[in-house]
Amino acid sequence: MVVSYATEGVCSKEIKFEVENGVVKQLAFVGGCPGNLSAIAKLVEGMPVEDVIRKLKGNLCRNQTSCADQLARALEEYRSR
């Protein structure tokens, strides 16, 4: 199941991802800086959700957040469902 998360305060407008057995799969950012965001996606695909949250939460760019921080928030929201 693909999960969509509407971002706030960053250039990317949305994050789409799948989680299978606690592992991030098929991650994509909609909008934003394509080079950096595709690199983030490649780096975290296959990682456990908890590891991604721990590594990326609080990584700030502007507006007191970043695309990486928004991904951590999206995964936290997913985890709390």
TORTORVO-308481 format. One record per residue: residue in one letter; x, y, z of N, C-alpha, C, CB in turn. Coordinates in steps of 0.05 Angstrom, whole numbers, padded with zeros to 5 digits, always signed. Glycine has a CB too. Example, Ala and Ser with C-alpha at 12.3 -4.5 7.8 and 13.67 -1.06 7.14 Angstrom:
A+00264-00114+00156+00246-00090+00156+00264-00066+00156+00226-00089+00181/S+00257-00045+00142+00273-00021+00143+00258+00001+00157+00282-00012+00114/
// end
This chain:
M+00017-00024+00000+00000+00000+00000+00018+00025+00000-00019+00000+00025/V+00013+00043-00019+00028+00068-00020+00016+00088-00001+00028+00079-00049/V+00033+00100+00015+00025+00120+00034+00034+00147+00023+00038+00115+00063/S+00016+00167+00024+00022+00194+00015+00022+00212+00039+00002+00204-00006/Y+00042+00230+00041+00044+00249+00063+00048+00277+00051+00068+00241+00082/A+00030+00295+00058+00032+00323+00049+00052+00337+00066+00004+00337+00049/T+00073+00347+00054+00094+00361+00070+00087+00389+00076+00121+00360+00054/E+00101+00401+00096+00096+00428+00104+00123+00442+00107+00080+00430+00131/G+00125+00467+00096+00149+00483+00100+00173+00476+00084+00156+00482+00128/V+00170+00460+00063+00192+00452+00046+00184+00454+00017+00202+00423+00053/C+00204+00452-00001+00199+00454-00030+00183+00430-00040+00225+00456-00045/S+00189+00407-00030+00174+00383-00038+00146+00385-00028+00188+00357-00027/K+00127+00377-00044+00098+00379-00037+00087+00354-00024+00082+00386-00061/E+00100+00331-00030+00088+00306-00020+00110+00285-00020+00065+00297-00039/I+00107+00265-00002+00125+00242+00000+00107+00218-00003+00141+00242+00027/K+00115+00200-00021+00101+00174-00025+00120+00152-00018+00090+00172-00054/F+00110+00132-00002+00127+00110+00005+00111+00086+00012+00145+00118+00029/E+00125+00063+00013+00113+00038+00023+00131+00028+00045+00110+00018+00000/V+00118+00014+00064+00133+00001+00085+00125-00029+00085+00127+00014+00113/E+00144-00046+00085+00139-00075+00085+00156-00087+00107+00146-00087+00057/N+00143-00100+00126+00156-00113+00148+00175-00094+00163+00172-00137+00139/G+00165-00068+00167+00181-00048+00181+00204-00036+00166+00191-00061+00206/V+00205-00041+00139+00227-00031+00123+00215-00012+00101+00242-00055+00110/V+00229+00010+00097+00220+00030+00077+00225+00019+00049+00235+00057+00081/K+00204+00021+00032+00205+00012+00004+00193+00034-00013+00189-00015+00001/Q+00202+00035-00038+00190+00052-00059+00186+00081-00049+00164+00041-00067/L+00206+00094-00041+00204+00122-00031+00208+00142-00054+00226+00127-00010/A+00190+00162-00055+00192+00183-00076+00182+00209-00064+00175+00175-00101/F+00196+00231-00070+00188+00258-00063+00175+00270-00088+00212+00275-00053/V+00154+00285-00085+00141+00299-00107+00149+00329-00104+00110+00296-00106/G+00163+00339-00124+00173+00366-00124+00199+00367-00108+00152+00385-00111/G+00209+00391-00105+00234+00395-00090+00259+00392-00108+00235+00376-00067/C+00281+00388-00095+00307+00386-00109+00311+00357-00118+00331+00395-00090/P+00308+00351-00143+00308+00323-00152+00334+00308-00146+00303+00322-00181/G+00357+00320-00149+00382+00306-00144+00384+00298-00114+00406+00323-00151/N+00381+00317-00096+00383+00311-00068+00362+00291-00058+00382+00336-00052/L+00337+00295-00067+00316+00279-00057+00316+00250-00069+00289+00291-00064/S+00325+00247-00094+00328+00220-00104+00351+00206-00090+00333+00220-00134/A+00371+00221-00082+00394+00209-00066+00384+00200-00039+00417+00229-00063/I+00368+00216-00026+00357+00208+00000+00341+00183-00003+00339+00231+00012/A+00324+00182-00024+00307+00158-00028+00325+00133-00032+00289+00162-00053/K+00346+00135-00048+00363+00112-00053+00377+00104-00027+00384+00119-00074/L+00385+00123-00010+00399+00116+00015+00381+00103+00035+00411+00141+00026/V+00355+00111+00037+00339+00100+00058+00322+00076+00050+00320+00121+00068/E+00318+00072+00024+00303+00048+00016+00318+00023+00025+00300+00047-00015/G+00302+00006+00038+00314-00019+00049+00322-00016+00078+00338-00027+00033/M+00320+00008+00089+00326+00013+00118+00302+00009+00135+00338+00041+00122/P+00305+00000+00160+00283-00001+00179+00272+00027+00184+00292-00015+00205/V+00246+00029+00187+00233+00054+00193+00245+00068+00216+00203+00050+00198/E+00251+00054+00238+00262+00066+00262+00289+00079+00257+00264+00045+00284/D+00305+00066+00241+00332+00077+00234+00330+00102+00218+00348+00056+00219/V+00311+00103+00199+00308+00127+00183+00298+00150+00201+00287+00122+00160/I+00279+00145+00218+00270+00166+00236+00292+00176+00254+00247+00156+00254/R+00307+00158+00265+00329+00166+00283+00350+00183+00269+00342+00141+00295/K+00357+00176+00244+00378+00190+00229+00368+00217+00218+00387+00173+00207/L+00343+00219+00210+00334+00243+00196+00318+00263+00212+00319+00234+00172/K+00306+00254+00234+00289+00272+00249+00306+00295+00261+00275+00257+00272/G+00297+00320+00257+00311+00343+00267+00332+00354+00249+00323+00335+00293/N+00336+00342+00225+00354+00353+00206+00341+00377+00192+00362+00331+00184/L+00349+00401+00200+00334+00425+00192+00348+00440+00169+00332+00443+00216/C+00331+00452+00152+00340+00467+00130+00330+00496+00133+00331+00455+00102/R+00304+00499+00131+00291+00525+00135+00263+00520+00145+00290+00543+00109/N+00251+00540+00155+00224+00537+00167+00223+00516+00189+00204+00530+00144/Q+00246+00512+00202+00248+00493+00224+00241+00464+00216+00229+00501+00246/T+00247+00458+00191+00244+00430+00181+00261+00427+00156+00214+00424+00174/S+00260+00405+00143+00274+00399+00117+00259+00376+00105+00304+00392+00121/C+00265+00369+00080+00253+00346+00067+00259+00320+00082+00261+00344+00038/A+00284+00318+00092+00292+00295+00107+00276+00293+00134+00322+00296+00113/D+00273+00316+00147+00257+00317+00172+00228+00311+00166+00260+00345+00184/Q+00218+00320+00143+00190+00314+00136+00186+00284+00131+00182+00330+00111/L+00206+00271+00120+00205+00242+00116+00204+00228+00143+00229+00232+00100/A+00220+00237+00162+00219+00226+00189+00192+00229+00201+00241+00238+00207/R+00180+00253+00198+00153+00259+00209+00132+00241+00195+00146+00288+00205/A+00135+00237+00169+00116+00220+00154+00117+00191+00165+00122+00221+00124/L+00142+00182+00170+00145+00155+00180+00135+00152+00209+00174+00146+00178/E+00139+00173+00225+00128+00173+00252+00097+00171+00251+00137+00197+00268/E+00085+00187+00233+00056+00186+00231+00047+00159+00222+00047+00208+00211/Y+00060+00148+00203+00054+00121+00193+00056+00100+00216+00072+00113+00170/R+00077+00102+00231+00082+00084+00253+00061+00085+00274+00109+00089+00265/S+00050+00109+00278+00030+00113+00300+00002+00104+00292+00029+00141+00308/R-00002+00096+00267-00029+00087+00258-00036+00061+00271-00030+00084+00228/
// end
